[in-house]
Amino acid sequence: MTTVTTPRTRAWRDTALAVVLLLVVWEVAARLVTSAFVLAAPTEIAVALVTQAGLLWRALLVTGQAALAGFIIGNLAAIALAALAVLLPATERVVTAVALVVFCLPLVATGPVLRVILGPGDGPQVVLAALAVYYTTMIPLLVGLRAAPATWFDLVRSYGRGAGAALVHVRARASLPYLVAGLQIAAPAAFLGAMVGEFTGAQSGLGVLTIRASRDLDIQLTWALATVATVVSVVAYVVIGAIGRRFVSERPPLILAPVRPRLSGRERIRSAAITTVAFLVVIVALWWGGIAVTGISPFFARTPVDVVRIFAGVDDGGEVRGILFAALGETAVLAIAGYLAGLAVGAVGAIALTLAPRAATVSMPIAIALRAVPIVTTAPLVILLLGRGPVGAISLVALMVFFPTLIACLEGLRQAPGQALDVLRSYGAPARVQLVRVRIPAMLPAFFAAARMSVPAAVLAVTVVEWLAIGAGVGAAMALAASQSGYDLLAVAVVAVTALSALGYALVGVVESRVLRVYAPEQQA
């Protein structure tokens, strides 16, 4: 009797073999470096998980509740902002710019501020989890809301319906694959935000345990915490993906968008000026309004005028400004190198996995697991493995950028229109030609969405690493300023980091606009 092996069975078998091989190599490597207090063997991690199961479970419940609340709040905000930007196109640039600035606020600095405002409890963890996820969902969702053929909108208009009907009946349906991808990326981010919030003075949770384990050099518990966080994030990723596949089963449509007329130079300048003024008005109003509403003490809070005075060196002769600029120089080198490396590896990896689907079934679970480990647990471990120099920090930033890029590019490659692929196949075009002519152009909107989204993610990663492991750069400077009541330095550091993140985002947007004008004009707002 002949046993028939289905593709699904082969995929499970290959994945199981890869996992077993990885565990064996891991066990041997850990036994060889036992005296280095760096790597815990899988068997040691298993023992720690069993012996400290009660402690880990209680911490997981605390962190999981805060992460879930932040995940829901953040994603609802993302959906509402994306819908507003689509229904009122004139507001899109201001909405995305303000959302970007809020997302770029460094968690290392905002955590202590939120603790001061919200006091003890889960408030800071929930807010940081929401801040960590809303932007990673909003950007791919905006891409998806535009990923529909112009003929569909013509059909809606022929029935006398407006933008609201198009949003409900066309855009929402077209955006589902992108929304699912965004939610999958957001799940580990919510866990990260909740754990960072716990670092600011919480009494319990996985973040608190991580700090204690790192301080005590308890390698087994540190790896056990990383394992728990990874499993939770992977389960969330898989469950969201499975739910998404139940609702997304249609082949991607062939999108033909009319060529949009280019604005004249004067019109572009006028549009940019209006957007900039509106953006500054909203930001200043939120800043001053936030201080007034929360009633935060002037001892902690700095107004826009205060920050301008500090940057100008009016009160201290530029001492704070000098400290900040020196720290920013150290941070920029690490962030840029890690960002570019993560983007390149993610995009190339997605293309390679598309050409070798069998390899994808084996490597994807490992890739998901690598990224799903919250950076607050991986940072001490990677630094121990690679050292406190640039290599360890750049590797962590690249890891933070790699996974969103990989997932977004894979989703973009899947959005290649089936009709166009059928035409090439009918002419016997090889996979390489299909990739270059159809799949990569279809991937570009998702790639640039990931590239923009990864700018603040890279800044977040490098500042967290500097804070937790390196002790240099602007991340360490902000943490030190928060602990020593150096609120002048903390305020200007937050403004500078946020501004540089927004600048990096804008630069990516310029490149994106030029490329998509040729390959995906429907994405041009």
C-alpha positions in Angstrom: 0.0 0.0 0.0 1.4 3.3 -1.1 1.2 6.3 1.3 0.4 9.6 -0.4 2.2 12.6 1.1 0.3 15.8 0.6 2.1 19.2 0.4 0.6 20.1 3.8 2.1 16.9 5.3 5.5 17.6 3.8 5.4 21.2 5.1 4.7 20.0 8.6 7.4 17.4 8.4 10.0 19.8 7.1 9.2 22.3 9.8 9.4 19.7 12.5 12.8 18.5 11.3 14.1 22.1 11.1 12.9 22.8 14.7 14.4 19.6 16.0 17.7 20.4 14.3 17.7 23.9 15.7 17.1 22.6 19.2 19.9 20.1 19.0 22.4 22.7 17.7 21.1 25.1 20.4 21.6 22.5 23.2 25.1 21.6 22.1 26.1 25.3 21.8 24.8 26.1 25.2 26.6 23.2 26.8 29.9 24.4 25.2 29.6 28.0 26.6 28.1 27.2 30.0 30.7 29.2 31.9 30.0 32.3 29.9 26.6 32.9 31.4 25.2 33.8 28.0 23.2 31.0 26.5 20.7 28.7 28.3 20.1 25.3 26.8 16.6 24.3 25.8 16.5 21.7 28.6 17.5 24.3 31.1 14.8 26.6 29.8 12.3 23.8 30.1 13.3 23.2 33.7 13.0 27.0 34.5 9.5 27.0 32.8 8.3 24.1 35.0 9.9 25.1 38.3 8.7 28.8 38.0 5.5 28.1 36.2 3.4 29.8 38.8 5.5 33.0 38.9 5.6 33.2 35.1 1.8 32.6 34.7 1.0 35.4 37.1 3.3 37.8 35.4 2.0 36.7 32.0 -1.6 37.5 33.0 -0.7 41.0 34.2 1.3 41.8 31.0 -1.2 40.1 28.7 -4.2 42.0 30.0 -2.4 45.4 29.5 -1.1 44.3 26.1 -4.6 43.2 25.0 -6.2 46.4 26.2 -3.6 48.5 24.4 -3.9 46.3 21.2 -7.6 46.9 21.0 -7.5 50.6 21.8 -4.6 51.2 19.4 -6.0 49.3 16.5 -9.4 51.0 16.9 -7.7 54.3 16.8 -5.8 53.2 13.6 -8.9 52.2 11.9 -10.7 55.4 12.8 -7.7 57.6 11.6 -7.4 55.6 8.3 -11.1 56.0 7.6 -10.9 59.7 8.4 -8.0 60.1 6.0 -9.8 58.3 3.2 -13.2 60.1 3.7 -11.6 63.5 4.0 -8.5 63.4 1.7 -7.6 67.0 2.6 -6.9 65.9 6.2 -4.7 62.9 5.3 -1.3 64.5 5.4 -2.1 66.3 8.7 -3.6 63.1 10.2 -0.7 60.9 9.2 1.9 63.5 10.2 0.4 64.0 13.7 -0.1 60.2 14.1 3.6 59.8 13.1 4.8 62.3 15.6 2.8 60.6 18.4 4.1 57.2 17.3 7.7 58.5 17.2 7.7 59.6 20.8 10.4 57.5 22.3 8.9 54.9 24.8 12.0 55.2 26.9 11.0 58.8 27.7 7.3 58.7 27.5 7.1 55.8 29.9 8.3 57.8 33.0 6.1 60.8 32.0 3.0 58.6 31.7 3.9 57.1 35.1 3.9 60.6 36.6 0.6 61.5 34.9 -1.3 58.2 35.4 0.3 57.1 38.6 0.5 53.4 39.7 -1.5 50.8 38.0 -1.8 49.5 34.4 -2.4 52.9 32.8 1.1 53.5 31.4 1.4 49.9 30.1 -2.0 50.1 28.3 -1.1 53.5 26.8 2.3 52.4 25.6 0.9 49.2 24.1 -1.7 51.3 22.2 1.0 53.8 21.0 3.2 50.9 19.9 0.5 49.3 17.7 -1.8 52.0 16.2 0.7 53.2 13.6 1.8 49.8 12.5 -1.8 49.0 11.6 -2.7 52.4 10.2 0.0 52.5 7.5 -0.7 49.2 5.8 -4.4 49.8 6.2 -4.1 53.1 4.3 -2.3 51.2 1.5 -5.1 48.6 1.5 -7.9 51.2 1.4 -6.4 52.4 -1.9 -5.7 49.0 -3.4 -8.9 48.7 -5.5 -9.4 49.2 -9.2 -10.8 52.5 -10.4 -13.6 50.7 -12.1 -15.0 49.6 -8.7 -15.3 53.2 -7.6 -16.9 54.1 -11.0 -19.5 51.5 -10.3 -20.3 53.0 -6.8 -20.6 56.5 -8.3 -22.9 55.2 -11.1 -25.3 54.2 -8.4 -25.2 57.7 -7.0 -23.3 56.7 -3.9 -20.5 58.7 -2.2 -17.2 58.2 -0.4 -18.9 56.6 2.5 -20.4 53.8 0.4 -17.1 53.3 -1.4 -15.4 53.0 2.0 -17.8 50.3 3.2 -18.4 48.4 0.0 -15.0 48.7 -1.8 -12.2 50.0 0.2 -12.9 48.0 3.4 -13.0 44.8 1.4 -9.8 45.6 -0.5 -8.0 46.5 2.6 -8.6 43.2 4.5 -5.3 41.5 3.6 -3.4 44.6 4.6 -5.3 45.0 7.8 -4.6 41.4 8.7 -0.9 41.9 8.0 -0.9 45.1 10.2 -2.6 43.3 13.1 -0.1 40.4 12.9 2.7 42.9 13.2 1.0 44.8 15.9 0.5 41.8 18.2 4.2 41.5 19.3 4.4 45.3 19.4 1.6 45.5 21.9 3.5 43.0 24.1 6.6 45.1 23.8 4.8 48.3 24.7 3.2 46.7 27.8 6.6 45.4 29.0 8.3 48.7 28.5 5.5 50.3 30.5 6.3 47.9 33.3 9.9 49.1 33.4 8.7 52.5 34.6 7.7 51.4 38.1 5.1 48.6 37.8 5.0 46.1 40.7 4.5 42.9 38.6 4.5 41.6 35.1 7.0 40.0 32.6 8.8 43.3 32.2 9.5 43.5 36.0 10.7 39.9 36.0 13.0 40.6 33.0 14.7 43.4 34.8 15.2 41.3 37.9 16.5 38.3 35.9 19.0 40.5 34.0 20.2 42.2 37.2 20.7 38.8 38.9 22.3 37.2 35.8 19.7 34.5 36.0 20.2 33.3 32.4 17.8 30.5 32.6 14.9 32.7 33.8 15.8 35.4 31.2 15.6 32.8 28.4 12.4 31.4 29.9 10.8 34.9 29.9 11.9 35.3 26.3 10.3 31.9 25.5 7.0 32.8 27.1 6.9 36.2 25.3 7.8 34.5 22.0 5.1 31.8 22.3 2.4 34.3 23.2 3.4 36.6 20.2 3.6 33.6 17.8 0.2 32.3 18.9 -1.3 35.8 18.4 0.3 36.0 15.0 -1.0 32.6 13.9 -4.5 33.1 15.3 -4.8 36.5 13.6 -3.5 35.1 10.3 -5.9 32.1 10.5 -8.9 34.4 11.2 -7.8 36.6 8.3 -7.6 33.7 5.9 -11.2 32.8 6.6 -12.3 36.2 5.3 -9.7 36.7 2.6 -10.0 34.1 -0.1 -10.4 36.0 -3.3 -7.6 36.5 -5.9 -6.1 40.0 -5.9 -7.7 42.2 -8.5 -5.8 43.7 -11.4 -5.5 47.4 -10.5 -5.5 49.9 -13.3 -5.5 53.5 -12.0 -5.9 56.6 -14.2 -2.7 58.6 -14.4 -3.1 61.6 -12.1 -2.0 65.0 -13.3 1.1 66.3 -11.6 0.8 69.5 -9.6 2.8 72.5 -10.6 5.7 73.7 -8.5 3.7 76.5 -7.1 0.8 74.2 -6.2 3.1 71.7 -4.5 4.7 74.5 -2.4 1.3 75.9 -1.4 0.0 72.4 -0.4 3.2 71.7 1.6 2.9 75.1 3.4 -0.7 74.5 4.3 0.0 71.0 5.6 3.0 72.3 7.6 1.0 75.1 9.2 -1.9 72.9 10.0 0.4 70.2 11.5 2.2 72.7 13.7 -1.0 74.2 15.0 -2.4 70.7 15.9 0.9 69.6 17.5 1.3 72.8 19.6 -2.4 72.6 20.6 -2.1 69.0 21.7 1.2 69.8 23.6 -0.1 72.8 25.5 -3.6 71.3 25.8 -2.2 68.1 27.2 -0.2 70.0 29.9 -3.3 72.0 30.8 -5.7 69.1 30.9 -3.5 66.8 32.9 -2.4 69.6 35.2 1.1 68.2 35.3 3.5 70.2 37.4 5.9 72.7 35.7 8.7 70.8 37.5 8.1 67.9 35.0 6.5 69.6 32.0 8.2 71.7 29.4 6.2 73.9 27.1 7.2 74.5 23.4 8.6 77.9 24.5 10.7 76.1 27.2 12.1 73.7 24.6 13.1 76.6 22.2 14.9 78.3 25.1 16.8 75.1 25.9 17.8 74.5 22.3 18.9 78.1 22.0 21.0 77.7 25.2 19.4 80.8 26.8 19.6 79.5 30.4 22.6 77.2 30.4 24.9 78.4 27.6 24.1 75.3 25.5 25.3 72.6 27.9 22.2 70.5 27.5 22.2 71.0 23.8 25.8 69.8 23.6 25.1 66.6 25.6 22.1 65.9 23.3 23.9 66.4 20.0 26.8 64.1 21.1 24.3 61.4 22.1 22.3 61.8 18.9 25.5 61.3 16.8 26.1 57.9 18.5 22.5 56.8 18.1 22.2 57.8 14.4 25.0 55.6 13.2 23.6 52.5 14.9 20.0 53.3 13.8 20.7 54.0 10.1 23.0 50.9 9.7 20.5 48.6 11.4 17.6 50.1 9.5 19.1 49.6 6.1 20.3 46.1 6.9 16.9 45.0 8.2 15.1 46.4 5.1 17.5 44.7 2.7 17.3 41.3 4.4 13.6 41.5 4.8 12.9 42.3 1.1 15.4 39.9 -0.3 14.2 37.2 2.1 10.5 37.7 1.0 11.5 37.4 -2.7 13.6 34.3 -2.0 10.8 32.7 0.0 8.4 33.4 -2.9 10.7 31.6 -5.3 11.1 28.7 -2.9 7.7 28.1 -1.3 9.0 24.9 0.4 11.7 26.8 2.2 9.1 29.3 3.3 7.2 26.7 5.2 10.4 25.9 7.2 11.8 29.3 7.7 8.7 31.4 8.4 8.0 29.9 11.8 11.6 30.6 12.8 11.5 34.1 11.4 8.2 34.8 13.2 9.7 33.5 16.5 12.8 35.7 16.1 10.8 38.8 15.7 8.1 37.9 18.2 10.6 37.9 21.1 10.2 41.4 22.6 13.3 43.5 22.3 13.3 44.1 26.0 14.1 40.4 26.6 16.4 39.9 23.5 18.5 43.0 24.1 20.4 41.7 27.1 20.8 38.3 25.5 22.0 39.6 22.1 24.3 42.0 23.7 25.8 39.2 25.8 26.3 37.2 22.6 27.6 39.9 20.3 29.0 42.3 22.8 28.1 45.9 23.8 29.6 47.3 20.7 28.0 48.4 17.4 27.5 44.9 16.1 25.1 43.9 18.8 23.1 47.1 18.6 22.9 47.1 14.8 21.8 43.5 14.8 19.0 44.2 17.2 17.8 47.2 15.1 18.0 45.1 12.0 16.0 42.3 13.7 13.3 44.9 14.7 13.1 46.1 11.1 13.4 42.8 9.3 10.2 41.1 10.4 7.7 43.8 9.4 9.5 44.2 6.1 9.4 40.5 5.5 5.8 40.1 6.3 4.7 43.2 4.4 6.7 42.2 1.3 5.3 38.7 1.4 1.8 40.1 1.5 2.7 42.5 -1.3 4.1 39.6 -3.5 0.8 37.7 -2.9 -1.1 40.7 -4.2 0.3 40.2 -7.7 -2.8 40.2 -10.0 -3.6 36.7 -11.1 -4.7 37.8 -14.5 -1.3 39.3 -15.3 0.5 36.2 -14.0 -1.8 34.0 -16.1 -0.8 36.0 -19.2 2.9 35.5 -18.5 2.4 31.8 -17.8 0.5 31.3 -21.0 3.6 32.5 -22.8 5.8 30.1 -20.8 7.5 32.9 -18.8 9.8 31.5 -16.1 9.3 32.4 -12.4 12.1 34.9 -12.5 10.3 36.9 -15.3 7.0 36.7 -13.4 8.8 38.0 -10.3 10.4 41.0 -12.1 7.5 42.0 -14.3 4.5 41.4 -11.9 5.3 40.4 -8.3 8.0 42.9 -7.4 6.0 45.9 -8.8 3.0 44.6 -6.8 5.2 44.4 -3.7 6.4 48.0 -3.9 3.6 49.7 -2.0 3.8 47.2 0.8 7.6 47.5 0.9 7.5 51.3 1.2 4.8 51.1 3.8 7.1 48.8 5.8 10.1 51.1 5.1 8.2 54.1 6.5 6.8 52.2 9.4 10.2 50.9 10.3 11.8 54.3 10.7 10.3 54.9 14.2 10.6 51.2 14.9 14.4 51.4 14.3 14.6 54.5 16.6 12.6 52.7 19.3 14.9 49.6 19.0 18.1 51.6 19.2 17.0 53.7 22.1 15.8 50.7 24.1 19.1 48.9 23.4 21.1 51.9 24.5 19.0 52.2 27.6 19.1 48.5 28.6 22.4 47.3 27.4 24.9 49.8 26.0 24.6 52.7 28.3 25.4 55.3 25.6 23.6 57.3 23.0 20.3 59.2 23.4 18.4 56.2 24.8 20.8 56.0 27.8 20.7 59.8 28.1 16.9 59.9 28.3 16.8 57.1 30.9 19.5 58.8 33.0 17.7 62.2 32.7 14.4 60.6 33.8 16.0 59.0 36.8 17.9 62.2 37.9 15.1 64.6 37.3 16.9 66.1 34.3 13.7 67.2 32.6 15.4 69.8 30.4 17.5 67.2 28.7 14.5 64.7 28.6 12.3 67.3 26.9 14.7 68.3 24.2 15.7 64.7 23.6 12.1 63.7 23.1 11.6 66.6 20.6 14.9 65.8 18.8 14.3 62.1 18.5 10.7 62.6 17.3 11.8 65.2 14.8 14.5 63.0 13.4 12.2 60.1 13.1 9.7 62.2 11.2 12.5 63.5 9.0 13.5 59.9 8.1 9.9 59.1 7.5 9.6 62.0 5.1 12.7 61.1 3.2 11.4 57.6 2.6 8.1 59.1 1.6 9.9 61.2 -1.1 11.5 58.1 -2.6 8.2 56.2 -2.3 6.3 58.9 -4.1 8.7 58.9 -7.1 8.7 55.1 -7.4 5.0 54.5 -6.9 4.1 57.3 -9.4 5.4 54.9 -12.0 4.5 51.4 -10.6 1.4 52.0 -8.5 -0.3 55.4 -9.3 -3.4 54.3 -7.4 -1.4 54.8 -4.2 -0.8 58.5 -4.9 -3.2 60.4 -2.6 
